[in-house]
Amino acid sequence: MKKISFKDTYTLGNIVNENTHFKHIFYPEMLIRYDSNFIEFKILPSLDEFKETERYLKEFHLRKGQKHVKFYFPENIKPTSDLLTYLTDMSYEIGFLELYAIEPKQFPPIGKNSDIEIKVVTGKTLDFLLNLHYKNSLLFGIEFAKQKNELIKRQFIDSSVQQVLAFYKGQPVGHMDIIISDKIVEIDDLSVNELVQKKGIGSQLQKFVMDSFPDKTVLLIADGEDTPREMYQKQHYINSGFKYEIQKVDKD
């Protein structure tokens, strides 16, 4: 397996400013999607450099009516103690992501379950996907849910994104996106209804990717503090790096 890094992963958004220290990603089609509106540092900033960049992003987002700021630090580097102290004092949410990679032939064999069907989304099943996303997105508010569905429609006609549904006993209960490039596919937004979890649906979704793209390296990003990462490790994924993320939302 070739060396994998976060640079190989997919970002939804446009670079609107870039220098030697950071790049600024902006996605005007969905301003409330934090993962598409952020600054990613190329080198770890000093505290003063971070404060200066923080002011820049706050002012930019204020002009656009955005109520959040989000930053990623360089991969495989932990923020310094003075940065962490400042971020804690300023009530930032601090977390980290882990990058996992696998060659499809390394994925463990799993048995066929006749109750589970995995299908690529078509025009006839797009509404199933929209309904699932809408219900899941309501946690973040009605407006977010509406905008997320518009994003789903845009991605439906994007040839680099393959949308997939999981059915359990004929009912749509899960979904994922497959981001396709020349040598890599990335599993994104994999979700299974909590009422039918631990029935192997998530594993069947992943197996679909392995079977569909046997000659490509498969990537996914996991929350470094969440339990699914333990499943990925058991499934023979290789931990290929970490990246700290921070964000703060103005509740007013």
N, C-alpha and C positions, 0 to 999 in steps of 0.2 A: 504494500500500500504506500502510495506517495505521501509525502508530508502534507498534512491537512491543517488549515488554520481558519480563523473566523473570516479571513478575506475571501474564502471560498464560499461563504454563505450568502444567502439572498437578502437584499435590503429593498423594501418598498419605499421609494422616495427619490428625490433628486438632490444632487449636490449643488447648493446655492452659494457656498463660500468654502474655500479651502486654502490653507497655508501650511507652513512647516509644522505647526503645532496641532491643528485639528481640521476636521471636515464637518461641515454643517449640512445635515439632511433635512429636507423640507418636502412635505407632501400636501399641497393645497387642496387636493380633492377630499382629504379627510384630516382636518386640522386637529381633531380630538383623538386621533390615533397616536399615542405617545411613541410607539415603536417606529413610527415613520417621521417623527419630528423631534430631532435631537442633535446633539453634538458628540462626535466621537474623537477623543484625543489620540493623536499619533504617538506622542511622547507624554510621560507622566508629568503633569504640570506642578509647579510649585504652588503654594497656597495663594500667593499674590497673582500668579498667572491664572489660577482657577477663578478667583474672584473677578478678574477682569473679563474672562470669557463668560462667566455667569451673568455679569451685567449686560454684556452684548446680547446673550440669548434672551434674557428677560425682556429687554427693550424690543427685540425683534418680535417675540411672541406677543407682547402687549399690543404692538401695532397690528397684529393679525387677529387679535381677540382671543388668543390662546392663553389658558390659565395654568399651564404646566411648564416645567423645565426638566429636561432629561439629558443625562450625560453617560457615555461609556468611557472607561479608562482603557489604556492599551492592554491587549491580551497578555495573560500570564504575568502580570505585574500587580501587586497589591498596593493600594493607596498608602501613602505615608501616614504616620500617626497624627501629624498636625492636620492633614487633610481630613482624616476620619473624625478627629475631634471637632473640626469646624462643621462638617456635614451633620454630625450628630447634634451639635448645638443649634444648627439651623433647621432641624427636623426633617432632614432628607430621609427617604426610604433607601436603604443600602442593601444590595443583594449582589449575587454573582451568577453568571451563566456558565454551563459546561458544554463543550463541544464533543460530540461522539461521532465516530465513523466506523464503518464496517464494509467488508467485501461481501456481497450477497451469498457466496458459497459458505461463508463462516456462520451465517444465521442458523440457529439450531432447528432441526426438523420439528414440525408440529403436525398433529393429526388433523384430518379433515372433519369439520363439524357441519352436518347437513342443515343445522338451524341457522348458520351464518353464511351470508352471501356478500361478496365485495364486488362493487360495480362502479365503473367510471360514470360520472354524471353526464347525462344527456339533456337535451331540451325537454324531454318528457319527465325527467326526475329532478330538474333544477329546483322546482318548488319545494321538494323534500329537503334539499340542502338549505334553501333560504329559511324554511321554517325552523330547522334545527339551530342554525346560526342565530336567528332572531331570539329564540328562547334563551340560548346561552348568553347572548349579549345583553339581555335586559338587566343583568346584574350591574352593568355600567350605565344604565339609563336608556330611555326610549330613543333619544336622539342618536346615541351611539349605535343602538341596534339597527335603526333605519339606515344610517350611513354605512354600517358594516354590510348590510344586504346589497347596497349599491356597489360596494367594493367587490362582493361576490359575483355580481353580474358582469363587472368589468373583467374580472379574472376568468370568467367562463369563456370569453372570446380571446383570451391570451394563450397562444400556442405553447408558451413556456411553462404554463401552469396546468396540471392535470388534477381535476377535482374528483374525489372518490367518496362514495357512500358505503356504509356498512349497514346491512339489514339483518335483524335477528327475528326469526320466525315471521318473515315478511314485512316487518316494520323497520323504518329507518331509525337507527339508534346511534350512529357514529359517522364521523367524517374525517378526512385529512386532505391536505394539498400536497402534491408532488411537484417540486420546482425542478425543472429539467434543464441541464446544460450539457456540454459536449461529453465530459467524462464523469460528471457528478450529478446525482439527484439528491434533493434535500426533502426530508419529511417535515412538513410544517402544519401547525394547527391541528394536530391529531387529538380527537376528543371522542369519548364514548359516554353515553348517558349513564349516570351513576346508578340507575336502577338495574342495569344489566352489566355492570362491571364485574370483573373476575370470572368471566365466561370465555375468555380467550379472544374476544373481539379485537382488542388492540393488537394482539400478536398476529391475527389473521390480516389486519390492515397492513402491518409491516411485511408480512410474507408476500402480500400482493406486490409490494414494491420490489422485493428481492426477485420474485418470479418475472416481473415485467421488465426489469432492467438488470439482468444478470452480469453485464459487462461494465457497469458503472459503480463507482464508490458511492455508498449511501451515507448521508450526513443527517444529523438532527441536533437541535439545541435543547438542553434541559435546564430547568431551574436548579441551581446548585444546592438548594436547600429543600427540594421537593422529593417525594418518594419514587416517582417513575424512574429516576436516574438509576436506582438500584436494579430495576427490571432490565434496563438497557445493559448494565454491566453483566447481568446473568445471561443475557442474550448474545454475548461475545462482542458487543460494541467496544471500541477502544477509546478511552478518554484522550482527546487530542488538544486540550487546553481549557482555560477559563478566562472569564472577562468580568470585571466589576461593572455594575450599572447602578446609577442613582437617579432618583427623581423626586420632585416635590410638586404638589398641586395646590394652587390657591383655591381654598374652599369658599371664599367670599363671592 
